Every structure is written in C-alpha cells, then in structure tokens.
C-alpha cells in the first residue's frame, strides 16, 4: 500500500498553490473543496498581483516570486495574465510626500511629476495632481477564469480534486468528509478560508483573526480604445498596505484623510481600479469587521467608492454591471500570513491580508520545503 497523500482542504488560490507545489515536489495530492467550484475570496477580488503593497524585504521578494510563478503558469495552464504595473497617484501634499519617501527605498519604481503622468496615463484626473509612482512589478489576472484554469491544470498534473466534498472533522491521520468517508493523509494543509473556523476554532481564536467583509463592483465593458494602462490607486490606498506604513508622512496622511473623508475611514474604504481582458473595470473596496454582517449591500458604500474613484480617474462608462461581497479572515495583529500548526503534520494557512493572490505561491513553496526537515 502506498504512502498516504498530501490532502488539501480548499480549492481557492492558497489551496491550489499548495497542491500544485506539493505535486511538483513529487507528492501525491488530493484536494477537497466543499463547493462545486471555488466561490470564496479567491474569486471575489481584483485579480491584482500586488508587490507594491508588500513590506520591503522578505515579503516583497515573496511577492515578486509569486508574480513570476503566475507568469509561467499563465503559459502552462492557459489563462489571461497582464503585466500592467501600477500607478499610485497623489493629490494631497502628504500623499506626495509618502510616495517620495517610498521611492527612496524601493529602487524599481519611477517617480513621475504631474505632466509626465498626464502624458503617459491620460485616464488619470489632472485636477490637483501632485505626481505619482509607477511600478512595473504588478500584474492582473481574472480570478474566476484563472481559478478554473488552475483546477484543470492541477488535474493534468495528476492531482485528485473532489468538489462538493465538505470536511467535517480532522482526525490524527485522516480527515472525515460529510458523506462519511475517511481520507488518510501524510500531510494536511487547511486553506478553507473562513470555513476553517469550524475545524480548529480554538487555534484561530488564539491567533487573533477576525472576519472581514469587502464590497466590490464591476463596470460594463469600456469603449474600444480606452485603457487605464496600469492598475490605478490613490491617496486612500497609501494608508492601507504594509509597504507604506513605515513612511514618515503616512501618519499625517492618515490623519488628514480621517478629517476630510470620515465615512471612507469608518468603512475602511480604499479604491483600486483594475482593467481586465474583457475591458471591464473592477472597482472597490470597503472593509467591515465582525462576527456577522448585514446581508444587504450598502448603496451608500458603493457611492463612497465611486466618489473616491472620481477623485483620481476619468472613466468613460461607470455603469455597474455586477456587484458582490467577499468575506475573508484577517489578522488583528497586522500579519499578512497567519500559519498555524494545530496538530502534528497539519498546517492551517489563513489571513493573507488581502494579498493572497500575491503571496500564496511563495508561502506554498515555504510550506512544502518545510516538510523536508
């Protein structure tokens, strides 16, 4: 009888990254997904691969590794991948100071004055623009079609995927599914998003993670010839990601935004605009924290997002074609990768801080490598 396989709970990006990486290292792999396809945070995001948001040092290197992996997998698995880069625009003096401080420590970014921005990125709104930072490192994928392509690619590698198969209990050497099957494992990776709180709630509680809900939307396709040319963000986003947290001017920017845009601050809104291959724009997002949430979408939050967008980009057609919620687990301690080991040979991966698409491949490589020790 052969050695038990590596079992992965969850077929989102974290789960598939671990599954594919483990298979590449010679492991037999079984993936168990409770739904008929990936439906969680992995398909409810911008599809942005976002090194510019990651803390300098090891985390940024992990993000850059992730972008390289995505680029290769786009060829291998046959999904759309667009290395657009990102444009971080500054409209307040404090935001411009943050960008100047940031570029002094990140060598591969380009500081642009307002005239250069207008020449290269005509969709950027010129009124009040101080300048911007262009980073070539960022890229975009389309999450729903990408996750489907990755699942097909996983099968082509010999990975066994069981969709519609919830796991209800983890034993010492096997997992039990809702239909009563027990599947033995050599190593177990739990990457089931917020549902993993049903398996090891004490471990998650001790790790200090909480539920976070975001609200997003997608526009109708934009007219032929319109292209952002990069993923656009602005002042609010500079207060959101770890990469900018150590800039001396960030606290002053955060204080000014809290005074000028208190509703945006209360709803945790920062605005990203990302364009996909079907010419639609994905826009968002907000951040609510708690145990449970109002089931309704908030039209007021949507309008706050659109108001902030209007500050820094001109979009020909802002009609909204679809809108959705996403829920994921987030660290209350500012960690972007919470990795737990609640039992021998069991790894739980969660709370990627909105950077799961960016960091999952590097984290998977680290997890699988740790099994060799």
Long-range contacts (C-beta under 8 A, 24 or more apart in sequence): 2-28, 3-28, 3-186, 4-173, 4-184, 4-185, 4-186, 5-29, 5-30, 5-160, 5-184, 5-185, 5-186, 6-30, 6-185, 6-186, 6-187, 6-188, 6-189, 7-31, 7-32, 7-175, 7-183, 7-185, 7-187, 7-188, 7-189, 8-32, 8-188, 8-189, 8-191, 9-33, 9-167, 9-175, 9-188, 9-189, 9-190, 9-191, 9-192, 9-196, 9-199, 10-40, 10-190, 10-191, 10-192, 10-193, 10-195, 10-196, 11-37, 11-38, 11-147, 11-151, 11-161, 11-163, 12-38, 12-40, 12-41, 12-42, 12-43, 12-147, 12-191, 12-193, 12-356, 13-38, 13-42, 13-147, 13-150, 13-356, 13-357, 13-360, 14-42, 14-191, 14-349, 14-350, 14-352, 14-356, 14-360, 14-363, 14-364, 15-189, 15-191, 15-192, 16-147, 16-150, 16-151, 16-154, 17-360, 17-361, 17-363, 17-364, 18-189, 18-191, 18-349, 18-360, 18-364, 18-367, 18-368, 19-154, 19-159, 20-73, 20-150, 20-153, 20-154, 20-157, 20-159, 20-364, 21-361, 21-364, 21-365, 21-367, 21-368, 22-187, 22-189, 22-364, 22-368, 23-154, 23-157, 23-158, 23-159, 24-157, 25-368, 27-186, 27-187, 27-368, 28-158, 29-154, 29-158, 29-159, 29-160, 30-159, 30-160, 30-161, 30-162, 30-183, 30-185, 31-154, 31-159, 31-160, 31-161, 31-162, 32-162, 32-165, 32-166, 32-167, 32-175, 32-177, 32-183, 33-161, 33-162, 33-163, 33-164, 33-165, 34-164, 34-165, 34-166, 34-167, 34-192, 34-195, 35-163, 35-164, 36-163, 36-164, 37-147, 37-148, 37-151, 37-163, 38-147, 38-148, 38-151, 40-193, 40-194, 40-195, 40-326, 40-327, 40-328, 41-193, 41-326, 41-327, 41-328, 41-356, 42-143, 42-147, 42-193, 42-356, 42-357, 43-143, 43-144, 43-147, 44-143, 44-214, 44-216, 44-324, 44-325, 44-326, 45-143, 45-216, 45-326, 45-354, 45-356, 45-357, 46-140, 46-216, 46-231, 46-272, 46-274, 46-282, 46-284, 46-285, 47-140, 47-141, 47-142, 47-143, 47-146, 47-274, 47-276, 47-282, 47-357, 48-86, 48-138, 48-139, 48-140, 48-231, 48-272, 48-274, 48-357, 48-358, 49-138, 49-139, 49-140, 49-141, 49-357, 49-358, 50-86, 50-138, 50-241, 50-355, 50-357, 50-358, 51-135, 51-137, 51-138, 51-358, 52-86, 52-88, 52-106, 52-109, 52-135, 52-137, 52-138, 52-241, 52-243, 53-240, 53-241, 53-242, 53-243, 53-354, 53-355, 53-358, 54-241, 54-242, 54-243, 54-336, 54-355, 54-358, 54-359, 55-242, 55-243, 55-245, 55-336, 56-105, 56-106, 56-243, 59-242, 59-336, 59-359, 60-106, 60-243, 61-362, 62-359, 62-362, 62-363, 63-137, 63-355, 63-358, 63-359, 63-362, 64-137, 65-361, 65-362, 65-365, 66-357, 66-358, 66-359, 66-360, 66-361, 66-362, 67-137, 67-138, 67-139, 67-358, 69-361, 70-139, 70-141, 70-361, 71-139, 73-150, 73-153, 74-141, 76-153, 77-149, 77-150, 77-152, 77-153, 78-149, 78-153, 79-141, 79-142, 79-145, 79-146, 79-149, 79-150, 80-141, 80-142, 80-145, 80-146, 80-276, 80-277, 81-139, 81-140, 81-141, 82-139, 82-140, 82-141, 82-276, 82-277, 83-136, 83-138, 83-139, 84-138, 84-139, 84-140, 84-228, 84-229, 84-230, 84-231, 84-275, 85-134, 85-135, 85-136, 85-137, 85-138, 85-230, 85-231, 86-134, 86-135, 86-137, 86-138, 86-230, 86-231, 86-232, 86-233, 87-117, 87-121, 87-124, 87-132, 87-133, 87-134, 87-228, 87-229, 87-230, 87-231, 87-232, 87-233, 88-132, 88-133, 88-135, 88-233, 88-234, 88-237, 88-238, 89-117, 89-124, 89-129, 89-132, 89-232, 89-233, 89-234, 89-235, 89-312, 90-129, 90-130, 90-131, 90-132, 90-234, 90-235, 90-238, 91-128, 91-129, 91-130, 91-234, 91-235, 91-311, 91-312, 92-130, 92-235, 92-253, 92-256, 92-257, 93-130, 94-235, 94-249, 94-252, 94-253, 94-256, 95-130, 95-234, 95-235, 95-238, 95-253, 96-130, 96-131, 97-247, 97-248, 97-249, 97-252, 97-253, 98-238, 98-244, 98-247, 98-249, 98-250, 98-253, 99-131, 99-132, 99-133, 99-238, 101-247, 101-248, 101-249, 102-133, 102-243, 102-244, 102-247, 103-133, 106-135, 106-243, 108-135, 108-136, 108-137, 109-133, 109-134, 109-135, 110-134, 110-135, 110-136, 120-229, 121-228, 121-229, 121-230, 121-232, 123-226, 123-227, 123-228, 123-229, 123-232, 123-313, 123-314, 123-315, 124-232, 124-312, 124-313, 124-314, 125-310, 125-311, 125-312, 125-313, 125-314, 129-312, 134-230, 138-230, 138-231, 140-231, 140-274, 140-275, 140-276, 141-357, 142-276, 142-277, 142-278, 143-357, 167-192, 167-199, 168-198, 169-199, 170-199, 170-200, 170-343, 170-346, 172-343, 172-344, 185-345, 186-345, 187-345, 187-346, 187-347, 187-371, 188-345, 188-346, 188-347, 189-347, 189-348, 189-349, 189-367, 190-346, 190-347, 190-348, 190-349, 191-348, 191-349, 191-350, 193-327, 193-328, 193-329, 193-350, 194-327, 194-328, 194-329, 196-329, 196-348, 196-350, 197-329, 199-348, 200-340, 200-342, 200-348, 202-342, 203-340, 203-342, 203-348, 204-329, 204-340, 204-348, 204-350, 207-331, 207-338, 207-340, 207-351, 208-331, 208-332, 208-333, 209-329, 209-330, 209-331, 209-332, 209-338, 209-350, 209-351, 210-289, 210-290, 210-329, 210-330, 210-332, 211-289, 211-290, 211-291, 211-292, 211-293, 211-327, 211-328, 211-329, 211-330, 212-287, 212-288, 212-289, 212-327, 212-328, 212-329, 212-330, 213-286, 213-287, 213-288, 213-289, 213-293, 213-325, 213-326, 213-327, 214-284, 214-285, 214-286, 214-287, 214-288, 214-325, 214-326, 214-327, 214-328, 215-284, 215-285, 215-286, 215-297, 215-298, 215-301, 215-302, 215-305, 215-323, 215-324, 215-325, 216-282, 216-283, 216-284, 216-285, 216-323, 216-324, 216-325, 216-326, 217-282, 217-283, 217-284, 217-302, 217-305, 217-320, 217-322, 217-323, 217-324, 218-280, 218-281, 218-282, 218-283, 218-320, 218-321, 218-322, 218-323, 219-280, 219-281, 219-283, 219-315, 219-317, 219-318, 219-319, 219-320, 219-321, 220-280, 220-317, 220-319, 220-320, 220-321, 221-278, 221-279, 221-280, 222-275, 222-279, 222-280, 222-281, 222-315, 222-316, 222-317, 223-316, 223-317, 224-279, 226-279, 226-316, 227-275, 228-273, 228-274, 228-275, 228-281, 228-313, 231-272, 231-273, 231-274, 231-275, 232-272, 232-273, 232-274, 232-312, 232-313, 233-270, 233-271, 233-272, 233-273, 234-271, 234-308, 234-311, 234-312, 235-311, 235-312, 236-261, 236-264, 236-269, 236-270, 236-271, 236-308, 237-270, 237-271, 237-272, 239-270, 240-270, 242-334, 242-336, 242-353, 261-308, 263-300, 263-304, 264-304, 264-308, 267-301, 267-304, 269-301, 269-304, 269-305, 269-308, 270-308, 271-305, 271-308, 271-309, 271-312, 273-309, 273-313, 273-315, 280-321, 281-315, 283-309, 285-326, 289-330, 293-325, 293-327, 297-323, 297-325, 328-352, 328-354, 328-356, 330-354, 337-363, 339-363, 339-367
